[in-house]
Every structure is written in C-alpha cells, then in structure tokens.
C-alpha cells in the first residue's frame, strides 16, 4: 500500500497519458463542407470526359451532400450516371447546368417599406 509501484486511480483506469486515441478506434468523418475551387479549367476539358462527385461539387461550388440530395430527384437539371456504382458527371452536363443557372439568376430587387409591391408614401 505504501509502495512506489502503485498508480494513482485516474491513471489506472483512464486512457493513456498521451491523450490520443489509437487510430483503429477513431472514426473517419466525411468533410461536409464546400470543397476548394477546382484546380482545372472546366472549359479546357473535352465535353465527353467525366467528373467525380467531388470534382463536380468543386466546379459548381456546392457541397457533395447537395449533389447527393439532387441525385434523389430524377428531374434535376444536373445530369449524372452511375459507373461501377459511383456517380459521374459529364463535363457538358456540368457546363449546361452552369449556363442554366446563369440565365435564371435574377438581380435582387430593392425591398420597399410595405413588402407588397406598393411604393413607399412620401
């Protein structure tokens, strides 16, 4: 009881003193954020080449999770296909999607005081 070989109770039950978990117990988590901008020029690629979901997300500046949600809607304008169980996006489909987005983007209109289309009274 008085010996030098005894460890304090916290050291005897707790994790190793380094504070790090062994790599086998750590769970790798997906990065759910927007990927960094693409390192390639989408206009320089041939139209028939394919992009992975991560590359397509980098080009259109959305999260891979957003593309995953869009794939659940078969009528979504961004078209894809599955090759060996993985979704791939053709470059021409990504270009078409970006072109449609540019056409449908409206310039923001200033809000009036009433919010119903009437002008503000003087």
N, C-alpha and C positions, 0 to 999 in steps of 0.2 A: 504494500500500500504506500509505502514510503519511497519506493524505488524510482529510479530515473527512467525506467523503460515504459512507464505509464504515459498515455497520451491524454490530453485534455478531451472532454466529452465531445466537443464540437469537431475536433479533428478526427476522432474515431468514427463518427457517423457521417460527417459531411463529405462533400466532393473533394477531390484532390486540391491541394493548396494553390495550384496554378490558376484555378478559376476557369479553365477551359474544358469544354465537354469533348469527349473523344469524337472523331469525325463520323463514326458509324451511328451515333445517336442523334446527330444534328439533322434536321430536316431541311432539305434544299427547297426554297420557296421561289415561285415564279416572280419575275420582275413584272409588275402590273402597270408600270408607267409607260409613257410615250418613249419609244426608242430614239436614240440620237439621229440626227438627219442622215440620210443616205450618203454613202461615200462615193456613189457612182451617179452618172448623169442618166436619167431615165430616157431622155431624148436621144442619147447616143446608142442605146441598146436596140437590137433588132426587135421588131414587133412580135415575132413568134417565140421569143425567149420567155422563160418562166421565172417568177419571183416567189420566194417563200413568204409565209405569212408575216414574218418579222421584217423582211425587206419591203414588202408592200406597205406595212404599217409605217415604216420609216419614211417612205416616199410620200404617203398621204397624210402623215403626221397625226396618226391615231394610235391608240393602244392595240396590241394584239388581241386583247379581250373584246374590243369593239368589233374587230373583224370576225371574231368567233361568234358574237351575237348576230352580226349581219348574215353569216352563213346559215343561220337558222331560218332566215327569210328567203325562200327561193326566188322571190321577185325583186330582190335588192339589186340596184344598178351596178354594183361592183361584182363582176362575174368571176368565178373560180371553178376549178375542177380538182378532183382527188386523183393523185397518182401515188400508188403504193400506200394508200391510207392517209396521205398528207395533202392538205390543201395547197394548191399552187395557183398563182395569179399570172395570167398572160400580161405582158407589158402593154399591148394595145388595149386591153380591158382597163388597165390602171389609167392609161392616158385618156381613154374615153370618159372614165369616171371623173377624173380631174377636170376635163373640159366641161362636163355637165355641171359640176359644182361651180365653176367659174361663171357659167351662164345664169344659173339660178340664184346666185348670191345677190341679195338686194342691198343697196346702200341704206344705212339706218336713217330713218326719218326723225326729225326732232319731235319730241313729245310736247303736246300742248298742255295747258293747265287743266283742262277738263278730262282729257283722255278718251273722249268720244268723237273726235273729229271736228268739234266746234272750235272756232278760234277764240282766243282769249279776249275778254272785254277790255276796252280801253279805260 
